[in-house]
Amino acid sequence: MRRRGVLRIGRDERGAALVEFSLVAPLLFGLTFGVIQYGLLLYTYNNMLNAARETAREISIGAIPAADAKTFAEPMLVGWPAPWTVAADPKVTINGADHVRMTISVPSSKAAILNLIPMPQTLTAEVVMRMEK
């Protein structure tokens, strides 16, 4: 009779799914939140690159002065508050031609909504475009 009780305890599998889930859950949630964070980071970088490209284009064709670059670029950036650094340098010479360099940067900790996984220090988008004459 005592032996039956021991065999029964060894074969009891109730709660096994809970134990297995508790072992797999941190990995599953870590991967899920990592994908979300890096997706938001890539979205922000793409948004910054498009804003830099559009602003550099407007400066290169003479539609706006380089001093108004920040005012022109900031409405195109993502909606959450972040300390954007916008800089335009219209006096870049490459191969004898004048170019405009547009740089937008933000601290990576402010670029994504979630801040769970280590990222680079700053996220920077830079565009160089030839000035039209």
N, C-alpha and C positions, 0 to 999 in steps of 0.2 A: 504494500500500500504506500509506503513511503517513497519507493522508487517511482511510482506513477506520478506523484506530485513533482518530483525533480524533473522528469521528462516533460511534463506539461509546462513547467516554467521555462525550460530551454526552448520549447517550440512556440511559445506565445509570441506572436508578431504584432500585437496591438501596439500602436504608437510608433511603429517603425517609419511610417511615412512622415510623421512629424519630426523625427530625429534626422531623417535624410533631408527634409526641406530646410531644417535649421542649419545643416552643413552647407547646402547649396545656395541658400538665400543671400548671404553676404556677397558672394561672387556674382550672382544674378543681378542684384541691385547695384553693385559697383559698376558692372558693365553697362547697365541701362543708364545710370546717371552720367557715366563717362561719355557715352555716345551722345546724350542730350547736351552735355557741356561743350564737347568739341563741335557739335553741330551748331550750337549758338555762336561759338567762337568763329567758325568758318563763315556763318551768315554775317556776323559783324564785320569780318575782314572783307568779304565781298562787297558789302554795303559801303565800307570806307573806300575801297578801290574804285567803285563806281562814282562816288562823290568826288574823289580826287581827279578822276578822268574827266568828268563833266566840268569841274571848275578849271582844270588846266586847259581844256578846250576853249572855254569862254575867255580866259585870259589870253590864250594864244591868238585868237581871232580879233581881240581888241574889244570885245563886248563889255567886259568889266575890267577895272584896274586891279592890279595884284593886291592892293591894300584892302579891297573888299572881298578877298577870297574866303575869309572866315565867315562873313555874313552870308555869302552865297552857298557855301558848302554845308553849314550846320543844319539847315532844314532838311537836307537829303540824308542825314545820318539817322541811325535807328532811334526809336522813340524813348528808350529808357535813359535816365540822366547819367551821363559819363563825362569826365573831364577831357573833352576832345582838345587836342593841340593841332591847329591848322596853320600851315606855313606855306607861303608861295614865294619862290625866288625866280623872278623873270629875267635875270641876268646870267644865265648859264650858257656858256659857249661850248659847243661840241662840234668838232670838225669845221670850224669857221662859221657855223650857223648859230643864231640865237635860239635858245630853248627856254622853256619855263619848267621849273621843277615844283611839283605840288606834293606836299607831305602831310599826311593825317596820321596821328598816333594817339593811343590811349593806353593806360595801364591795363594789362590783361586781367587783373582782378576785377576791374570795372567793366570789361568788355562782355563778359557772359553773366547771365543772371545767377547761375549756380557757380559756386567756387569751391568745388570738392577735390579736384585733381590738380596737381601742380602744372603750371603753364609757363611759357616764356615771360620775362619781365614786362615787356611792352609789345603791343601789337601795332605795327607800322605799315601803312600803305603809301607807296611812293610812285608817282607818275612823272615822266619827263616827256614833254611834247614840244615840237618845233614851232617857233613863232611864225605866224603868217605875215607877209609884208604887204 
